[in-house]
Amino acid sequence: MSNIPRKTPLPAIMSVSLARKRIIVAVTGATGSPLAVSLLKTLRRLDVEAHLIMSKWGAATLKYELDPPHNTPSYLQSLAHTTYAPRDVSAAISSGSFRTDGMIVVPCSMKTLAGIRMGYDDDLTTRAASVTLKERRRLVLVARETPLSSIHLENMLQLTHAGAVLFPPVMAFYTQPTGINDMVEQSVTRMIDLLDLGIQSHSAQGERWTGFQWEAKKGQGRGEV
């Protein structure tokens, strides 16, 4: 038998492709369903894969905050690329090997926030959030509650230390909104910015602050044109 060593075959070179952006969107039972709808619509317009988790109480809240026929779980699911059962912790997004560009919980209840803070992964939302944190990916929590107790504040502080971004959807008046939809859109465009998807421009209600328009404001308050 020949003693000439065999040549080891070279491993196949993995093909590299630029994949679509991929964001996990979780909807919990806190008030704020219009924010979730607007976010999902915006992600679809931007050709971003939205992987949706909706809790039982998140689904129940839709009928109180949205107009029919768009106040059903099936409508929100139609806006997403993929949907998951809220307690299916075996889903792909429960593993760090499933690559994403981040996760947003909108709206985020204080129960869900507490579960994420403690690492109590008893459902898919808290598990996916824990994975997002441990993989050092962007996690945005659109926390809805007021007023806040010291328990809420301590949970938010610890999550901030862990790398999450807390985003209470605070109304902005400098855009001079004409209704609820304008305020929703302004908040959602800020959320999109925090997900770092590379979006450079938004709608009129979502445009970035460019400084106070001193010349335009001259004369106001004195009755001048």
N, C-alpha and C positions, 0 to 999 in steps of 0.2 A: 504494500500500500504506500502510496506517495506520502512523503512528509511535508509536502508543500501546503502551507496553511491556506484554507479557503478564504476568499474575500468576503467580508461581511457586507451584505447588501445595504446600500444607503437608505435611510428612512425616507419615506415619502414626504415631500415638502408640503406643508399645509398651505392651502390657498388662502390668500388674504383678500377680504372684500370689505367695503365700507357699508356697514349695516345701518339700517334706520335707527334713529334714536328710539329708546324704549324706556317708558316711565310707568311705575306702578302707581295706581290711583286707588286709595281706600276711602270709602264713604261710611261714616259712622252716624249714630243717632242724634248728634248735636244739631242745632238749627244751622241752616246754611246750604240747603239743597241747591238754590240757584247758583251758588259758587261752583259746586261740583259739575252742574250741567254746562256752565260757561267754560270751565276748564277743559272738560272732555271735548267740547266743540272746537275749542282753540287748538288742542293737541291734534285733532283730526285734520284741521285746516293746515297745520304745520307738518303734516305727514309724520307724526310721531306715534309710535305704537303705544296705546294705552292699555295696560293690564289691570282690569277692574276687580276690586273686592268690595262688596257691599254687605254690611252687617244687617241683621234682622231689623234692628231699630232704625238703621239708615234707610232701609226700604220703606218702613212704616211712616217715616217723616215726610217722604216725598208727597203723599197725598194732601198734606196740610200746607205745603209751601210752594207747590207748583200747580199750574193750571192744567186741566185735562185737555187732550189725552196724553200730555207729557209728564204726568205725575205717577208713573208706574215704573217698577224695576226694569221691565222689558225695554222701556224707552232709554234709560241710562245704559243698559247693556248694548243697545243698538249703536251707541256712540263709541263703544270701546272696541279694541282689536280682539281682546280675549277677556273672558270673565271666569271667575273662580268662585266656588262655594266658600262661604266665609269661615267654615270650620275645617276645611280640607288642608291640613298642615302637611300633606304629602304632595301638594301642588309644586310645580316647577319653581315658582318664585320663592319657595321656602328654602331653597338652596343657594349658597353663594356662587355656585358654579353656573347658575343662570344669570347671564350678564344683563345688567340694566344700567341706565344712566341716572337712576335715583328713584325716589318714592315721595309721594305727597299724600297726606291724610287730610281730606277736605270734605266736610268739616271734621275736626278732631274733638271727640268728647273727652271730658276729664277722666272717665274710666279708662278709655283707650290710652290716653297720655300716661296715666299711672301704670298701666300694664307694661307699656314700652319702657318706662323709666326703671321698673323693677325687673325687666327681662322675663316677665311671666307670659310665656308664649303659648297661651291656651287656645288661640285662634289664628287664622292665617294673617290677619292684619298685624298683630303684635309680632308674630314670627317673621314676617317679611320685613317689618321695621327693624327688628333685631339684626337680621341679616344685612340690611342696608347700612346700619351703624358699624357692624364688625368688619364689613368689607370696605369701610371708609368711603361710602358713596353718599350723595346728598340726600338728606331726609328733611322734608319740610312739613311741619305740623301746624295746620290752620286751626288753632285752638279757639273754641267758642265757649266762653263763660264770663259772667260778670255779676256781681263783683267777685274778686279772687280771694280765696283764703290763703293762709300761710302754707297749707298743704299743697295747693295748686302751684304757688310760687316756687316752693322748694322743688317740686317735681320738674317744673320748667327749667329751673337753674341747673339741676343735675343733668337734664337732657341736653342743655346747651353745652355743658362741660363735656358731654359724650360726643358732641359734634352735630347734633340736630339744630335746625333753624326753626325757632318759634315765630309764627306769623299770625298774630291776631288780626283779622280783617278789619282794620280801622278805617272809618270813612275819611276821605280826602275832600276838602271843600275848595281847594285852589283850582281844581279843574272845572268848577262851577257846574256840577251835575244837575241834570234836569229831571232825574228820576232814579228809581232803584237800579234799573238796568245799567245806567252810567256808573254808579258806584260799584256794582258787581264787576263790571268790565275793568274798571281801574284796579281793583284788588287782584283780579285774575292775571292781568298783565304783569303786576309785581311778582306774583307767584311764578309765572313763566320765567321771569328774569332770575329768580332765586334757583330755579332748576338748571340754570346755566346751559341752555340749549342753543346759545349763539344767536338769539333773535335780536336784531338791531333796531327794529322799528315796530310800532304798534299803531292802534287806531288813535283817533283824536283824544279820546278819554284816557288812553293809556300812555300817551307820550311822556317822555321823561322831562323832569324839571330842568329848565335852561337858564334860570335866574329871573329875578323880579323885573318886570317890564316897566322901568321907571318912567320912560318917555310916555308910554301909553296911559300911565296913571297920573300924569301931571294935570293939575287942574281939577281932578275929581275931589269932591267935597266942598268946592267953592262955586259949583254951579256952572263951571266953564266947559266949553265943548272941546 
